Amino acid sequence: MEDKLLRIGTTYLPVSNVDISSEWYVNKLGAILNYKDEDKAILNFANQSIFLVKAKENQSANFINTYGDECFSITFEVDGLNSLEAIHSEFKEKEIRVGVIEDRRHSGRNFVFYDLDGNKFDVWSELSPLYKEKFLS
């Protein structure tokens, strides 16, 4: 089969207030705001299109695994441990809720962070080899 899924084009995230959340993503994460109305905002960052969608109260993209742990649904990649440590420090300076840098017993290190609505995200220090080959060589 020659036709195949090539990439994830858009990710949808639930937010309680589109105006406040889109401003947070722009100011804290460097997102570019492409469109906004009362129900949604369309942002570009991390080579993705992110839709912030006004949702009912207490909604997030997180889920609970079989061990009862809250899980994230998105991992962002940075290029190496120095980059991970730098962005972790930057997020703390910007007063973004972040976890500690962890060794999860696989290559690289990770930390989690949260947006204003409690959407949990992961950051990993290992940039995909395919991404490096295609875009950084």
Protein Blocks (a to p, Z undefined) as FASTA:
>chain_A
ZZdcfbdfbdcdddfblklmmmmmmmmnopacfbdcfkbccddeehiacddddddehiaf
bdcdfkopacdfbdcddedjklmmmmmmmmmmnopacdddddehighjddddddfkopac
dddfbdcfklmmmmmZZ
